[in-house]
Each structure stands twice: as C-alpha cells, then as structure tokens.
Amino acid sequence: MKLLVYTLLSATLIFSPKITSTSALIEAMQRQYQGKWAATVTFTQQNLHYAADTVKSRSTWYEAIEYPNNFRIDFGLPKEGNAVIFANDSMYSFKEGVLKSKRFRLNYLILLNGGIYFLPKEEALKRLKEAGYDTDVFREDVWEGGKVYVVGAGKGDEKTAQCWIDARHLYLVRTINPTPDGHVQDARFSKHVRLGGGWIETEVLFLKDGKREQLEEYKNTKANVNLPAGLFDPAQFGKVHWMNP
C-alpha cells in the first residue's frame, strides 16, 4: 500500500510540473478543462450600481456567451432593444432597437472566463497580450486566503493590467485594468459554482479607484444551451433571442 501511494504521488509530481510562467499556466488550464468547459452559457444578472460607494440604482441584464468569441448583454428586457453584442473582434451597441455604434473591441473577460479553454495555447497567449497583459511578468501570490497566479504585474503593483488565476481550480478570480480615462478598475470574481464540466462565478464586484462601482449577481445560469442562430449577428438584432428563440 505504501508503495502504491508513493507511486501515485510520484506520478502526480511528474505530470503536474510547477507552474512558473504564463505559458505553463495556460497549458495547465487547458489540460484541466479543455473539452469540459461549457461551450455556451446563459444567465440573468442582477446589478447594484454605486456612486461614491452608495447604491444609486438597480438593474437586470440578460446575458448569453458562446465561447470563445461571442457575448451578448441585453440591458433590460430584450423587447426594449437596448443591448451590446461582442462578436469576434467587434462591439455593436443598440438603443431602442437601433444600431448606434460599431467599433473594434476585444472582450478580454470572455477570454479569461472561458475562451482560453477553447483556443490553441499560442492563440490564447497572443490574445492575452492584445488585451494588455504583459505575459512575461508572472508571479505567485495569495488572494482570499488561497494561492493564485498573477500575470502582468509585480507584487504590490495594483495599477498595471493584470489577471489573477486561482491556483487550485485554475479559474479567474481577479483583474486589474487601467481605464482610458485615467482610472483603475478592479474586478473581483467570486462564489464560483460548478457548471457543466467547469465553473462559473456567480458574483462579480467592480471597483473604480478602490470604490464600489457595480455588484453583479448571476441567477438561472445554464450550461451548453442551444442558442438560436443569429443571436450574435447584428443584422438579426430584434429577430431572435435566447429567451424566446
């Protein structure tokens, strides 16, 4: 029995090398969840919006994800026509059913919260760099009492773009990003639950310069949903929706 235990421990050490770089981290994440992570997700999001750390308003959003590239948020009921669609490398904004803007924008949260499990390692690494993370900067740290891997910034630096990955479960728990208008956004992902063969956070807190900006709570999360064709096609906006396909 002792020999068997020793053999199993030795095998674990052999096949679970120490993670010391961003490349090795992505390899470990993909080894753990590739082919298991939910390919599509839908949920209802309850929001608290803050000003100066005080709740100013509440809202309900309806969201759908198709990894690794597509993401849709309806701000309020779909029939109201207020939404944003991230499709591949573009963002489309709608108000009252009318397309108001289209611009190039990669959604890095889709990458970090699931897209990374659906891409070749080199493509995932490339997209992390495009999202502004210095993949050559890598360290271990502690977050909420647990070990994490941090990509993009050295210890004590909470202004440079960085993402924090839970070392045990290998999912996202925190991002820090400077904003175009000179502020710093700190996003904290928590209360993860099993979803499909992976996980999903059910609470996200956004801080702006250290003060609460938005608290999100996910409800009715569903994995591997058969999403209707055209859901992420801006030309089909208003014609199809996952709530009433």
C-alpha positions in Angstrom: 0.0 0.0 0.0 2.8 2.4 0.9 4.5 1.6 -2.4 1.3 2.3 -4.3 0.8 5.7 -2.5 4.4 6.6 -3.2 4.0 5.7 -6.9 0.8 7.8 -7.2 2.4 10.8 -5.6 5.5 10.5 -7.8 3.3 10.3 -10.9 1.4 13.4 -9.8 4.6 15.3 -9.4 5.8 14.1 -12.8 2.6 15.0 -14.7 1.9 18.2 -12.7 5.0 20.4 -13.2 5.4 23.5 -11.2 3.8 26.5 -13.0 6.4 29.2 -13.3 5.3 31.1 -16.5 2.2 32.4 -18.3 2.7 29.8 -21.0 2.8 27.0 -18.4 -0.3 28.4 -16.7 -2.3 28.3 -19.9 -1.1 24.8 -20.6 -2.3 23.7 -17.1 -5.7 25.5 -17.5 -6.3 23.9 -20.9 -5.2 20.5 -19.7 -7.7 20.7 -16.8 -10.7 22.0 -18.7 -10.4 21.7 -22.5 -13.3 19.7 -23.8 -15.1 20.0 -20.5 -15.9 23.7 -20.0 -19.4 24.8 -21.0 -19.4 26.0 -24.7 -22.4 28.2 -24.2 -23.8 29.9 -21.1 -26.9 32.0 -20.3 -27.9 33.7 -17.1 -29.8 36.6 -15.6 -27.7 39.2 -13.9 -29.0 41.4 -11.1 -27.0 44.6 -10.6 -26.4 47.2 -7.9 -24.9 50.4 -9.3 -22.9 52.6 -7.0 -21.8 56.2 -6.8 -19.3 57.1 -4.1 -19.7 53.7 -2.6 -23.5 54.2 -2.2 -26.2 52.3 -4.1 -27.8 54.6 -6.6 -29.8 52.2 -8.8 -30.6 48.6 -9.6 -31.0 46.8 -12.9 -31.5 43.4 -14.5 -29.5 42.3 -17.6 -29.8 39.1 -19.7 -26.6 37.6 -20.9 -25.5 34.9 -23.3 -22.0 33.6 -24.1 -20.7 31.4 -26.9 -17.0 30.7 -26.3 -14.5 31.8 -27.4 -15.7 34.9 -29.3 -19.4 35.8 -28.8 -21.1 37.6 -25.9 -24.4 39.5 -25.7 -25.9 41.6 -22.9 -29.5 42.9 -23.1 -29.9 45.8 -20.7 -33.4 45.1 -19.5 -36.0 43.1 -21.3 -35.0 42.1 -24.9 -38.1 43.7 -26.3 -36.8 47.1 -25.2 -33.9 46.8 -27.7 -31.1 48.0 -25.5 -28.1 45.7 -25.9 -24.4 45.2 -26.7 -23.1 42.4 -28.8 -19.4 41.4 -28.9 -18.8 39.3 -32.0 -15.3 38.2 -32.7 -13.3 41.4 -32.6 -16.2 44.0 -32.8 -18.6 45.6 -30.4 -22.1 46.6 -31.6 -24.3 48.9 -29.4 -28.0 49.1 -29.8 -30.5 51.5 -28.3 -34.3 51.0 -28.6 -33.6 48.5 -31.4 -31.3 50.8 -33.5 -27.6 50.2 -34.0 -25.9 53.2 -32.6 -22.2 52.3 -32.9 -19.8 49.7 -34.1 -16.1 49.6 -33.2 -13.2 47.3 -32.8 -13.1 45.9 -29.3 -11.9 42.6 -27.9 -13.7 41.4 -24.8 -10.9 40.2 -22.5 -13.3 38.9 -19.9 -14.7 36.4 -22.3 -11.2 35.2 -22.9 -10.3 34.9 -19.3 -13.6 33.5 -18.1 -13.8 30.7 -20.6 -12.5 31.5 -24.0 -9.0 30.4 -23.0 -10.1 26.8 -22.8 -11.3 26.8 -26.4 -8.2 28.2 -28.1 -4.8 26.8 -29.1 -2.3 27.8 -26.5 -0.4 30.2 -28.7 -3.6 31.9 -29.8 -4.7 32.3 -26.1 -1.2 33.7 -25.3 -1.5 36.2 -28.2 -4.9 37.4 -27.1 -3.7 37.9 -23.5 -1.0 40.2 -24.9 -3.5 42.0 -27.1 -5.7 42.6 -24.1 -2.8 44.5 -22.5 -1.3 41.9 -20.1 2.5 41.6 -20.0 2.7 37.8 -20.3 6.4 37.9 -19.4 5.6 39.1 -15.9 4.4 36.2 -13.8 4.3 35.5 -10.0 2.6 33.6 -7.2 0.5 35.5 -4.6 -2.3 35.0 -2.1 -5.9 36.1 -2.6 -8.7 35.5 -0.2 -6.5 33.1 1.7 -5.6 30.9 -1.3 -2.7 30.7 -3.7 -3.1 32.5 -7.0 -1.0 33.0 -10.2 -0.7 36.6 -11.3 0.0 37.6 -14.9 1.0 41.1 -15.9 2.3 42.9 -12.8 4.8 42.6 -9.9 3.9 42.3 -6.3 2.4 45.5 -4.8 1.6 46.9 -8.2 -2.2 47.5 -8.4 -2.3 49.9 -11.3 -0.8 47.8 -14.2 -3.1 45.5 -16.2 -3.1 42.0 -14.6 -5.2 38.9 -14.1 -5.3 36.6 -11.1 -6.0 32.9 -11.5 -6.9 30.6 -8.6 -4.1 28.0 -8.3 -6.3 25.1 -7.2 -9.2 25.3 -9.6 -7.5 27.3 -12.4 -10.2 29.9 -12.9 -10.2 33.7 -12.9 -10.7 35.4 -9.6 -9.5 39.0 -10.2 -8.5 41.5 -12.9 -7.0 45.0 -12.6 -7.0 47.3 -15.6 -6.3 50.9 -16.2 -9.1 52.7 -18.0 -8.7 55.1 -21.0 -9.8 58.0 -18.8 -7.0 57.5 -16.3 -8.8 55.4 -13.6 -8.2 51.9 -12.4 -10.8 49.2 -12.5 -10.6 46.2 -10.1 -12.9 43.3 -10.9 -13.3 40.5 -8.3 -14.9 37.2 -9.3 -16.3 35.1 -6.5 -18.8 32.5 -5.3 -17.9 30.0 -8.1 -20.2 27.1 -8.7 -19.9 24.0 -10.9 -21.3 24.5 -14.3 -21.0 21.7 -16.9 -17.5 20.4 -16.6 -16.1 23.6 -15.4 -17.1 26.6 -13.2 -18.8 29.9 -13.2 -18.6 32.9 -10.9 -22.0 34.0 -9.5 -20.9 37.3 -8.1 -18.6 40.0 -9.5 -17.7 43.2 -7.8 -16.3 46.1 -9.9 -14.3 48.8 -8.1 -13.2 52.1 -9.6 -10.2 53.6 -7.9 -10.9 51.5 -4.9 -14.6 52.4 -4.6 -17.6 50.2 -5.5 -18.9 50.8 -9.0 -21.1 47.7 -9.7 -22.0 44.5 -8.0 -23.3 41.7 -10.2 -25.2 38.6 -9.1 -25.9 35.8 -11.6 -29.2 33.9 -11.5 -30.6 30.9 -13.5 -27.2 30.0 -15.0 -27.5 27.3 -17.7 -24.7 25.5 -19.5 -24.4 24.2 -23.1 -27.6 25.9 -24.1 -28.7 25.5 -27.8 -28.6 29.2 -28.7 -30.6 30.3 -31.8 -28.8 31.1 -35.0 -28.3 34.8 -35.5 -28.2 35.7 -31.8 -24.8 37.4 -32.1 -25.4 38.7 -35.7 -26.1 42.4 -35.5 -28.1 42.1 -38.8 -30.5 39.8 -36.9 -30.9 42.0 -33.9 -34.6 42.1 -32.7 -35.5 39.0 -34.6 -34.1 36.3 -32.3 -33.2 35.9 -28.7 -32.2 33.1 -26.4 -35.1 33.8 -24.0 -37.7 33.3 -26.8 -35.9 31.5 -29.7 
